[in-house]
Amino acid sequence: MAKTNAQNQAAYKARHLKEESGTSERLDMLIDSSAKLTLKRLAEHYRVSQRALLQTLIEDEQSTLLETMTGDQQSAFYDAV
């Protein structure tokens, strides 16, 4: 019996969530088209994937923020989510 489109999509998502580290999560969202174009340009400029660029930007921003916080503020930051 042939799989439905929904079953094929579910199988695809399950396969692609199994990265080498096993810690990947899916992020589905809409962003402004100019931001998407900027992401694409930056990724091509740095010769990295859009995913790698986003991860780096997010991690760098978090590090910058944490450097400005006290220990109690950092604890609150991590406890918030």
C-alpha positions as CSV (number, residue, x, y, z in Angstrom):
1,M,0.0,0.0,0.0
2,A,1.4,3.4,-0.9
3,K,2.1,6.0,1.8
4,T,0.1,9.1,2.0
5,N,1.8,12.5,1.5
6,A,1.5,13.1,5.3
7,Q,3.2,9.8,6.0
8,N,6.0,10.6,3.6
9,Q,6.5,14.0,5.2
10,A,6.5,12.5,8.7
11,A,9.1,9.9,7.7
12,Y,11.3,12.6,6.0
13,K,11.1,14.8,9.2
14,A,12.0,11.9,11.4
15,R,15.0,10.9,9.2
16,H,16.3,14.5,9.2
17,L,16.0,15.0,12.9
18,K,18.4,12.2,13.5
19,E,21.6,14.2,13.1
20,E,25.0,12.9,14.1
21,S,24.6,14.4,17.6
22,G,21.0,13.5,18.0
23,T,20.2,16.9,19.5
24,S,18.6,18.6,16.5
25,E,15.1,20.2,16.7
26,R,12.9,21.5,14.0
27,L,12.3,25.2,13.7
28,D,9.4,26.3,11.5
29,M,8.7,30.0,11.1
30,L,8.1,32.7,8.6
31,I,10.5,35.7,8.3
32,D,10.5,38.8,6.2
33,S,11.8,38.2,2.7
34,S,14.5,40.8,3.1
35,A,15.8,39.0,6.2
36,K,15.8,35.7,4.3
37,L,17.7,37.2,1.4
38,T,20.2,38.7,3.9
39,L,20.6,35.3,5.5
40,K,21.3,33.7,2.2
41,R,23.8,36.4,1.2
42,L,25.7,36.1,4.5
43,A,25.8,32.3,4.4
44,E,27.2,32.4,0.9
45,H,29.7,35.1,1.8
46,Y,31.0,33.1,4.7
47,R,30.7,29.8,2.8
48,V,28.5,28.1,5.4
49,S,25.0,26.8,5.4
50,Q,22.1,29.0,6.5
51,R,21.6,26.7,9.4
52,A,25.2,27.0,10.5
53,L,25.1,30.8,10.2
54,L,21.9,31.0,12.3
55,Q,23.3,28.7,15.0
56,T,26.5,30.8,15.2
57,L,24.6,34.1,15.4
58,I,22.3,32.8,18.1
59,E,25.1,31.3,20.2
60,D,27.3,34.4,19.8
61,E,24.4,36.7,20.9
62,Q,23.7,34.5,23.9
63,S,27.4,34.6,24.9
64,T,27.5,38.4,24.5
65,L,24.4,38.8,26.7
66,L,25.6,36.4,29.4
67,E,28.9,38.4,29.7
68,T,26.8,41.4,30.9
69,M,24.9,39.5,33.5
70,T,25.5,38.7,37.1
71,G,25.4,35.1,38.3
72,D,21.9,35.5,39.6
73,Q,20.8,37.0,36.3
74,Q,22.3,34.2,34.4
75,S,20.5,31.7,36.6
76,A,17.2,33.5,36.0
77,F,18.0,33.5,32.3
78,Y,18.5,29.7,32.2
79,D,15.5,29.0,34.5
80,A,13.2,31.1,32.3
81,V,12.8,28.3,29.7
